[in-house]
Amino acid sequence: MTEDKAQPLSATTFEPAPVIAESDKAATQGDSSRTVIVGGTIGIALLLFVFFVLPEMVSPDAVDPTSSMVAGNPTRNTSGDSRSTTGAGAVTGEGRSPFAEAQESALRREAQEVLQALLSLQESLAERGAARWGEPLYSEALNNAAAGDTAYRERDFELATSAYQAALNQLSALETSLPERIESLHSSLIAAIEAGDVPAAQARFNNLAEMAPADIRLIALEDRLTALPEVIAALASATQAEGAGNLDAAVDAASTATRADPAHERARARLAELQAAQRRQQFSEAMTVGYAALASQSFNKAEAQFREAATLYPGAPEPAAALIEVEQARTQKTLMDFKDQGAQAERDERWADATSLYEQALEIDALLLFATEGLERSMPRAELDERLAKIPDERDRLVDARILRMAQDTLAEAEAIANPGPRLQAQRVAAQEALAYASTPVPVTMQSDGLTDITLLRVKRLGALSSQSLSLRPGRYTAVGMRNGFRDVRVQFEVRPDQANTVEVRCVETI
């Protein structure tokens, strides 16, 4: 390379990556991503060319050893010092020593390397909106980078490196703070969503999307942001319905809010609050209706209401106590019914029914006085009633002296009762008639062959006869005839006052 073609190396002015305004970003977001990638790639390639290839193409001898280069324009060293601005090596005559040139070249490369890292990091941070959230440190880093550019143009590469490194350290600090800043912004975004502040939530979402475009949480957050107006409207409806006393509608509205955004904590808390209020209201209504039913002795309805209340608040003492009251009231009602029905049965002279009712009452409570006394009254009368009823029905059996005496005793017992009711009086009359019927003898003619020995069972032996008249009380009789060489005969007959009572008994079948 000849001195005619050699050009002095100029420092590249540090130009921070532009920051797109928040208002413009949304309109250009789709195309700007590809543009940034392509432009960044070209920029980095140019930087590599300027800092690494171009210096090697420039002859060190073309640099004026007595001048510093600022933005490509040579300026004379006014200090009168014959050394370079780096202080590296002595110069003789018109040229610089190889050592000084080598040292300067090394310092320049060091500055370029730091600058390369600085530019790459600044570009990355600029794309993530550092100019918005990184102040004042971001501006301080840019100022240090500009100071480095100035030093670089003046060929003070040590100072340039130092300034670039300071800027790089500041930007690195911003990069290190990103996770914490992202989490803080995420928390503030969640807070805005929970507060129902749509503008603030949208702004913070946009900032978060710029700061952390690869954050997987952005997908869910975008859905929540989209649903936020519906959540706000539903919660407002819930509050309105609650104020109107319509907790069912309030719960439905709050449920709509939670369905729109299941992660909305305030909506979930509001739903839980309204559901609790609804449950309290339902509990109170169930208890109120239950006690009203209990007061009207609608025990099944009362029990159903109290059990519903118990399902709303499992383990609550109020429904349990109310259910005990229902059972006690039902039992008391049953006992009172037994008492009333027993008393009515006594008045109706249904002594067997009265006895049964009092016995059922004593099965519930063996110490019930009314049931004990009622049973003492009703049981003997029930037994007497049964015996009296049999007398007319079994009057034909009264021919038996034992049965007749029992019937007479029963009638005497009945006649000893003072103030008999209609039923007892009728039973007395019927028994008297049956006994009178059974006690009045009726003429009976017994006929035979004079050879058959006749015995009238339970009455007397008649012996052999051809014809004999007897006086017998009405009823059923059995005559037995016996004769040697003949089979015995048994004749059953009924004696009645309203018929001709003639009985023939004779053995006719030989053996």
C-alpha positions as CSV (number, residue, x, y, z in Angstrom):
1,M,0.0,0.0,0.0
2,T,1.4,3.4,-1.0
3,E,1.3,6.6,1.0
4,D,-0.9,8.3,-1.7
5,K,-3.7,5.8,-1.1
6,A,-3.3,5.6,2.7
7,Q,-6.0,7.3,4.8
8,P,-6.0,8.1,8.5
9,L,-8.4,6.0,10.7
10,S,-11.4,7.9,12.0
11,A,-13.2,7.0,15.2
12,T,-16.9,6.0,14.7
13,T,-19.3,8.2,16.5
14,F,-21.3,6.3,19.1
15,E,-24.9,6.4,17.9
16,P,-27.3,4.7,20.3
17,A,-30.0,2.6,18.8
18,P,-33.2,4.7,18.3
19,V,-36.1,4.2,20.6
20,I,-39.5,4.1,19.0
21,A,-42.1,6.2,20.8
22,E,-44.8,4.2,22.6
23,S,-47.5,5.7,20.4
24,D,-45.7,4.7,17.2
25,K,-44.6,1.3,18.2
26,A,-48.0,-0.3,18.0
27,A,-48.4,0.9,14.4
28,T,-45.1,-0.3,13.2
29,Q,-44.6,-3.3,15.4
30,G,-45.2,-5.9,12.7
31,D,-42.7,-4.6,10.1
32,S,-40.2,-3.1,12.5
33,S,-39.1,-6.4,13.9
34,R,-37.8,-7.6,10.5
35,T,-36.3,-4.2,9.9
36,V,-34.5,-4.1,13.2
37,I,-33.0,-7.6,12.6
38,V,-31.8,-6.8,9.1
39,G,-30.5,-3.3,10.1
40,G,-28.8,-4.6,13.1
41,T,-27.0,-7.3,11.2
42,I,-25.8,-4.8,8.6
43,G,-24.7,-2.3,11.3
44,I,-22.7,-5.0,13.2
45,A,-21.0,-6.0,9.9
46,L,-20.1,-2.4,9.2
47,L,-18.7,-2.0,12.7
48,L,-16.6,-5.1,12.3
49,F,-15.3,-3.8,9.0
50,V,-14.4,-0.3,10.4
51,F,-12.8,-1.6,13.6
52,F,-11.0,-4.7,12.4
53,V,-10.5,-4.7,8.7
54,L,-10.1,-1.0,7.9
55,P,-7.3,-0.4,10.4
56,E,-5.2,-3.1,8.8
57,M,-5.7,-1.5,5.4
58,V,-4.3,1.9,6.6
59,S,-0.5,2.3,6.8
60,P,0.7,3.3,10.2
61,D,3.2,5.6,8.5
62,A,0.3,7.7,7.1
63,V,-0.6,8.9,10.6
64,D,1.0,12.1,11.6
65,P,2.8,11.3,14.8
66,T,2.6,14.9,15.9
67,S,-1.3,15.1,15.6
68,S,-4.4,13.5,17.2
69,M,-7.3,12.5,15.0
70,V,-10.7,13.8,16.0
71,A,-13.6,12.8,13.7
72,G,-11.0,12.3,10.9
73,N,-9.6,15.9,11.0
74,P,-5.9,16.2,12.0
75,T,-5.0,18.6,14.7
76,R,-1.5,19.6,15.8
77,N,-0.3,18.7,19.3
78,T,0.1,22.1,20.9
79,S,2.0,20.8,23.9
80,G,5.2,20.6,21.8
81,D,5.7,17.1,23.0
82,S,7.4,15.0,20.3
83,R,5.5,11.8,21.6
84,S,2.1,10.5,20.6
85,T,-1.0,11.1,22.7
86,T,-0.6,7.6,24.0
87,G,2.9,8.4,25.3
88,A,4.1,5.2,23.7
89,G,7.7,5.2,22.3
90,A,10.0,8.0,21.1
91,V,9.8,9.4,17.6
92,T,12.8,10.3,15.5
93,G,12.5,12.6,12.5
94,E,9.3,12.4,10.6
95,G,8.2,8.9,11.6
96,R,7.0,7.0,14.7
97,S,8.6,4.0,16.2
98,P,7.2,0.5,15.4
99,F,6.7,-0.1,19.1
100,A,4.5,3.0,19.4
101,E,2.5,2.1,16.4
102,A,2.0,-1.4,17.7
103,Q,1.0,-0.2,21.1
104,E,-1.4,2.2,19.7
105,S,-2.8,-0.4,17.4
106,A,-3.4,-2.7,20.4
107,L,-5.1,0.0,22.4
108,R,-7.3,0.8,19.4
109,R,-8.3,-2.8,19.1
110,E,-9.1,-3.0,22.8
111,A,-11.3,0.1,22.5
112,Q,-13.0,-1.4,19.5
113,E,-13.7,-4.7,21.2
114,V,-15.2,-2.9,24.2
115,L,-17.2,-0.6,21.8
116,Q,-18.5,-3.7,19.9
117,A,-19.8,-5.2,23.1
118,L,-21.2,-1.8,24.1
119,L,-23.1,-1.3,20.8
120,S,-24.5,-4.9,20.9
121,L,-25.8,-4.5,24.5
122,Q,-27.1,-1.0,23.8
123,E,-29.0,-2.2,20.8
124,S,-30.5,-5.0,22.7
125,L,-31.6,-2.7,25.6
126,A,-32.9,-0.1,23.2
127,E,-35.2,-2.7,21.6
128,R,-36.4,-3.5,25.1
129,G,-37.2,0.1,25.9
130,A,-34.3,0.9,28.2
131,A,-34.7,4.6,27.3
132,R,-38.0,4.5,29.0
133,W,-37.3,2.4,32.1
134,G,-33.5,2.7,32.5
135,E,-33.1,6.4,33.4
136,P,-30.9,8.0,34.6
137,L,-28.4,5.2,34.2
138,Y,-29.2,4.7,30.5
139,S,-28.5,8.4,29.7
140,E,-25.3,8.3,31.8
141,A,-24.1,5.3,29.8
142,L,-24.8,7.1,26.5
143,N,-22.9,10.1,27.8
144,N,-19.9,7.9,28.7
145,A,-20.1,6.3,25.2
146,A,-20.0,9.8,23.6
147,A,-17.0,10.7,25.8
148,G,-15.3,7.5,24.5
149,D,-16.1,8.6,21.0
150,T,-14.4,11.9,21.6
151,A,-11.4,10.3,23.1
152,Y,-11.3,7.8,20.3
153,R,-11.3,10.6,17.7
154,E,-8.5,12.2,19.6
155,R,-6.6,8.8,19.4
156,D,-6.6,8.6,23.2
157,F,-7.6,4.9,23.0
158,E,-6.9,4.3,26.7
159,L,-9.4,7.0,27.7
160,A,-11.8,5.8,25.0
161,T,-11.6,2.2,26.3
162,S,-12.2,3.4,29.9
163,A,-15.2,5.5,28.8
164,Y,-16.6,2.7,26.7
165,Q,-16.1,0.2,29.6
166,A,-17.9,2.5,32.0
167,A,-20.8,2.8,29.6
168,L,-20.8,-1.0,29.1
169,N,-20.8,-1.5,32.9
170,Q,-23.7,0.8,33.3
171,L,-25.7,-1.0,30.5
172,S,-24.7,-4.3,32.0
173,A,-26.1,-3.2,35.3
174,L,-29.4,-2.3,33.5
175,E,-29.4,-5.7,31.9
176,T,-28.8,-7.4,35.3
177,S,-31.8,-5.4,36.7
178,L,-34.1,-6.6,34.0
179,P,-35.5,-9.7,35.8
180,E,-36.4,-7.7,38.9
181,R,-37.8,-4.9,36.7
182,I,-39.9,-7.4,34.7
183,E,-41.3,-9.0,37.9
184,S,-42.1,-5.5,39.3
185,L,-43.8,-4.5,36.1
186,H,-45.7,-7.8,36.0
187,S,-46.9,-7.3,39.6
188,S,-48.0,-3.8,38.8
189,L,-49.8,-5.1,35.7
190,I,-51.6,-7.7,37.8
191,A,-52.5,-4.9,40.3
192,A,-54.0,-2.8,37.5
193,I,-56.1,-5.8,36.2
194,E,-57.3,-6.5,39.7
195,A,-58.1,-2.8,40.2
196,G,-60.1,-2.7,36.9
197,D,-57.9,0.1,35.5
198,V,-58.0,-0.8,31.8
199,P,-55.8,2.1,30.5
200,A,-53.1,1.4,33.1
201,A,-53.3,-2.3,32.6
202,Q,-53.0,-1.9,28.8
203,A,-50.0,0.5,29.1
204,R,-48.2,-1.8,31.5
205,F,-48.9,-4.8,29.3
206,N,-47.4,-2.9,26.3
207,N,-44.3,-2.0,28.4
208,L,-44.0,-5.6,29.6
209,A,-44.3,-6.9,26.0
210,E,-41.5,-4.6,25.0
211,M,-39.3,-5.3,28.0
212,A,-39.8,-9.1,27.9
213,P,-41.2,-10.1,24.5
214,A,-40.5,-13.8,25.1
215,D,-42.2,-13.9,28.5
216,I,-44.6,-16.9,28.3
217,R,-47.0,-15.1,30.7
218,L,-47.9,-12.5,28.1
219,I,-50.3,-15.0,26.5
220,A,-52.4,-15.4,29.6
221,L,-52.1,-11.7,30.4
222,E,-53.3,-10.7,27.0
223,D,-56.4,-13.0,27.5
224,R,-57.0,-11.4,30.9
225,L,-56.6,-7.9,29.5
226,T,-59.2,-8.8,26.8
227,A,-61.6,-10.1,29.3
228,L,-61.1,-7.2,31.7
229,P,-64.0,-5.0,30.5
230,E,-66.4,-8.0,30.8
231,V,-65.1,-8.6,34.3
232,I,-65.6,-5.0,35.3
233,A,-69.1,-4.9,34.0
234,A,-70.0,-8.2,35.7
235,L,-68.7,-7.1,39.0
236,A,-70.6,-3.8,38.7
237,S,-73.8,-5.8,38.0
238,A,-73.1,-8.0,41.0
239,T,-72.8,-5.0,43.3
240,Q,-76.0,-3.5,41.9
241,A,-77.9,-6.8,42.3
242,E,-76.6,-7.1,45.9
243,G,-77.8,-3.6,46.7
244,A,-81.3,-4.5,45.4
245,G,-81.3,-7.6,47.7
246,N,-81.1,-10.1,44.8
247,L,-78.3,-12.2,45.9
248,D,-79.1,-14.9,43.4
249,A,-78.5,-12.5,40.5
250,A,-75.4,-11.1,42.3
251,V,-73.9,-14.5,42.5
252,D,-74.7,-15.2,38.8
253,A,-73.0,-11.9,37.8
254,A,-69.9,-12.7,39.9
255,S,-69.8,-16.1,38.4
256,T,-69.8,-14.5,35.0
257,A,-66.8,-12.4,36.0
258,T,-64.8,-15.5,37.2
259,R,-65.6,-17.4,34.1
260,A,-64.4,-14.5,32.0
261,D,-61.1,-14.4,34.0
262,P,-60.6,-17.4,36.3
263,A,-57.4,-15.9,37.6
264,H,-59.0,-12.6,38.7
265,E,-58.6,-12.7,42.5
266,R,-61.0,-9.9,43.3
267,A,-63.7,-11.5,41.2
268,R,-63.1,-14.8,42.9
269,A,-63.1,-13.2,46.3
270,R,-66.3,-11.3,45.4
271,L,-68.0,-14.5,44.3
272,A,-67.0,-16.2,47.5
273,E,-68.3,-13.2,49.5
274,L,-71.7,-13.2,47.6
275,Q,-72.0,-17.0,47.8
276,A,-71.4,-16.8,51.6
277,A,-74.1,-14.1,51.8
278,Q,-76.4,-16.1,49.7
279,R,-75.8,-19.2,51.8
280,R,-76.5,-17.1,55.0
281,Q,-79.7,-15.9,53.4
282,Q,-80.8,-19.3,52.4
283,F,-80.0,-20.6,55.8
284,S,-82.0,-17.9,57.5
285,E,-85.0,-18.5,55.2
286,A,-84.9,-22.3,55.7
287,M,-84.8,-21.9,59.5
288,T,-87.6,-19.3,59.4
289,V,-89.8,-21.5,57.2
290,G,-88.9,-24.5,59.3
291,Y,-90.0,-22.9,62.6
292,A,-93.2,-21.6,61.0
293,A,-94.0,-25.1,59.9
294,L,-93.2,-26.4,63.3
295,A,-95.5,-24.0,64.9
296,S,-98.3,-25.2,62.6
297,Q,-97.4,-28.8,63.4
298,S,-96.4,-29.4,59.8
299,F,-93.6,-31.7,61.0
300,N,-92.5,-33.1,57.7
301,K,-92.1,-29.7,56.1
302,A,-90.3,-28.4,59.2
303,E,-87.9,-31.3,59.2
304,A,-87.2,-30.8,55.4
305,Q,-86.4,-27.2,56.0
306,F,-84.1,-27.8,58.9
307,R,-82.3,-30.5,57.0
308,E,-81.8,-28.1,54.1
309,A,-80.3,-25.6,56.6
310,A,-78.0,-28.3,57.9
311,T,-76.7,-29.0,54.4
312,L,-75.9,-25.3,54.0
313,Y,-73.8,-25.2,57.2
314,P,-72.8,-28.7,58.1
315,G,-72.2,-29.0,61.8
316,A,-74.1,-25.9,62.6
317,P,-75.9,-26.3,66.0
318,E,-79.1,-24.4,65.1
319,P,-80.4,-27.0,62.6
320,A,-79.5,-29.9,64.8
321,A,-81.3,-28.3,67.8
322,A,-84.3,-27.5,65.6
323,L,-84.5,-31.1,64.4
324,I,-84.6,-32.3,68.0
325,E,-87.4,-29.8,68.6
326,V,-89.3,-31.3,65.6
327,E,-88.9,-34.8,66.9
328,Q,-90.0,-33.8,70.4
329,A,-93.0,-31.9,69.0
330,R,-93.9,-34.7,66.7
331,T,-93.7,-37.2,69.7
332,Q,-95.7,-34.8,71.9
333,K,-98.3,-34.5,69.1
334,T,-98.5,-38.2,68.7
335,L,-99.0,-38.7,72.5
336,M,-101.7,-36.0,72.6
337,D,-103.4,-37.7,69.6
338,F,-103.3,-41.0,71.5
339,K,-104.8,-39.3,74.5
340,D,-107.5,-37.5,72.6
341,Q,-108.3,-40.6,70.5
342,G,-108.3,-42.8,73.6
343,A,-110.7,-40.5,75.4
344,Q,-112.9,-40.4,72.3
345,A,-112.8,-44.2,72.1
346,E,-113.9,-44.4,75.7
347,R,-116.8,-42.0,75.1
348,D,-117.8,-44.2,72.1
349,E,-117.4,-47.3,74.2
350,R,-114.8,-48.6,71.8
351,W,-112.9,-50.1,74.7
352,A,-110.6,-52.3,72.6
353,D,-109.5,-49.3,70.5
354,A,-108.9,-47.2,73.7
355,T,-106.8,-50.0,75.1
356,S,-104.7,-50.2,72.0
357,L,-104.2,-46.4,71.9
358,Y,-103.1,-46.2,75.5
359,E,-100.7,-49.2,75.0
360,Q,-99.1,-47.4,72.1
361,A,-98.6,-44.3,74.1
362,L,-97.0,-46.3,76.9
363,E,-94.6,-47.8,74.4
364,I,-93.3,-44.3,73.7
365,D,-93.3,-43.2,77.4
366,A,-94.0,-45.8,80.0
367,L,-94.5,-43.1,82.6
368,L,-97.4,-41.3,81.0
369,L,-100.1,-40.9,83.6
370,F,-103.0,-40.5,81.2
371,A,-102.1,-43.7,79.4
372,T,-101.6,-45.6,82.6
373,E,-105.0,-44.5,84.0
374,G,-106.7,-44.9,80.6
375,L,-105.4,-48.5,80.3
376,E,-106.7,-49.3,83.8
377,R,-110.2,-48.1,82.7
378,S,-110.3,-49.5,79.2
379,M,-108.8,-52.9,79.5
380,P,-111.5,-54.4,81.9
381,R,-114.2,-52.8,79.9
382,A,-112.7,-54.2,76.7
383,E,-112.7,-57.7,78.2
384,L,-116.3,-57.2,79.4
385,D,-117.4,-55.9,76.0
386,E,-116.0,-59.0,74.3
387,R,-117.8,-61.4,76.7
388,L,-121.1,-59.5,76.4
389,A,-120.9,-59.6,72.6
390,K,-120.5,-63.4,72.7
391,I,-123.7,-64.1,74.7
392,P,-126.2,-63.4,71.9
393,D,-123.9,-65.0,69.4
394,E,-123.5,-68.2,71.3
395,R,-127.0,-68.5,72.9
396,D,-127.3,-72.0,71.6
397,R,-124.3,-73.0,73.7
398,L,-126.1,-71.8,76.9
399,V,-127.6,-75.2,77.2
400,D,-124.3,-76.0,78.9
401,A,-124.8,-75.1,82.6
402,R,-121.2,-73.9,82.9
403,I,-121.5,-71.6,79.9
404,L,-124.9,-70.4,81.2
405,R,-123.4,-69.5,84.6
406,M,-120.6,-67.6,82.9
407,A,-123.1,-65.6,80.8
408,Q,-125.2,-64.9,83.8
409,D,-122.1,-63.6,85.7
410,T,-121.1,-61.5,82.8
411,L,-124.5,-59.9,82.6
412,A,-124.4,-59.3,86.4
413,E,-121.1,-57.5,86.0
414,A,-122.4,-55.4,83.2
415,E,-125.6,-54.5,85.2
416,A,-123.4,-53.4,88.1
417,I,-121.9,-50.5,86.0
418,A,-123.5,-47.2,86.8
419,N,-124.4,-44.9,84.0
420,P,-124.0,-47.3,81.1
421,G,-123.5,-45.9,77.7
422,P,-125.7,-46.8,74.7
423,R,-123.5,-49.6,73.7
424,L,-123.4,-51.2,77.1
425,Q,-127.1,-50.8,77.5
426,A,-127.7,-52.5,74.2
427,Q,-125.4,-55.3,75.2
428,R,-127.2,-55.7,78.5
429,V,-130.6,-56.1,76.7
430,A,-129.2,-58.5,74.2
431,A,-127.6,-60.6,76.9
432,Q,-130.8,-60.6,78.9
433,E,-132.8,-61.7,75.9
434,A,-130.3,-64.5,75.1
435,L,-130.3,-65.7,78.7
436,A,-134.2,-65.6,78.8
437,Y,-134.3,-67.5,75.6
438,A,-131.9,-70.1,76.9
439,S,-133.6,-70.4,80.3
440,T,-137.2,-71.0,79.1
441,P,-137.9,-74.8,78.6
442,V,-139.4,-76.0,75.4
443,P,-141.4,-79.3,75.0
444,V,-139.5,-82.0,73.2
445,T,-140.8,-85.5,72.2
446,M,-138.3,-88.3,72.2
447,Q,-139.3,-91.3,70.1
448,S,-137.6,-94.8,69.8
449,D,-138.3,-98.5,69.3
450,G,-138.4,-99.4,73.0
451,L,-135.2,-101.4,72.6
452,T,-132.6,-98.7,72.2
453,D,-131.0,-97.3,75.3
454,I,-131.0,-93.5,74.9
455,T,-128.8,-91.0,76.8
456,L,-129.2,-87.2,76.3
457,L,-125.6,-85.9,76.7
458,R,-125.1,-83.3,79.4
459,V,-128.7,-83.8,80.5
460,K,-129.7,-87.3,81.6
461,R,-130.1,-90.9,80.6
462,L,-133.5,-91.6,79.3
463,G,-133.2,-95.4,78.8
464,A,-135.3,-97.5,76.4
465,L,-138.5,-95.8,75.4
466,S,-141.0,-95.7,72.7
467,S,-142.0,-92.1,73.2
468,Q,-141.3,-89.6,76.0
469,S,-142.0,-85.9,76.5
470,L,-139.3,-83.7,77.9
471,S,-138.9,-80.0,78.8
472,L,-135.6,-78.8,77.5
473,R,-134.1,-75.3,77.3
474,P,-133.4,-74.1,73.8
475,G,-130.1,-75.1,72.4
476,R,-128.2,-77.8,70.7
477,Y,-128.3,-81.3,72.1
478,T,-126.8,-84.7,71.3
479,A,-128.7,-88.0,72.0
480,V,-126.8,-91.3,71.9
481,G,-128.5,-94.6,71.4
482,M,-127.1,-98.1,72.2
483,R,-128.4,-101.6,71.6
484,N,-126.7,-105.0,71.9
485,G,-125.9,-106.4,68.5
486,F,-126.3,-103.0,66.8
487,R,-124.2,-100.1,66.0
488,D,-124.5,-97.1,68.3
489,V,-126.2,-94.0,66.9
490,R,-125.6,-90.4,67.6
491,V,-128.3,-87.8,66.9
492,Q,-127.7,-84.1,67.1
493,F,-130.7,-81.8,67.3
494,E,-131.6,-78.2,68.1
495,V,-134.4,-77.2,70.4
496,R,-136.2,-74.0,69.5
497,P,-139.4,-72.5,70.9
498,D,-140.6,-71.7,67.4
499,Q,-140.7,-75.2,66.0
500,A,-142.0,-78.7,66.7
501,N,-139.3,-80.5,68.6
502,T,-139.6,-84.2,67.9
503,V,-136.5,-86.4,68.0
504,E,-136.2,-90.1,67.0
505,V,-133.3,-92.2,68.2
506,R,-133.0,-95.9,67.4
507,C,-130.3,-98.4,66.5
508,V,-131.1,-100.2,63.3
509,E,-127.7,-101.4,61.9
510,T,-126.7,-104.8,63.1
511,I,-123.1,-105.7,63.9
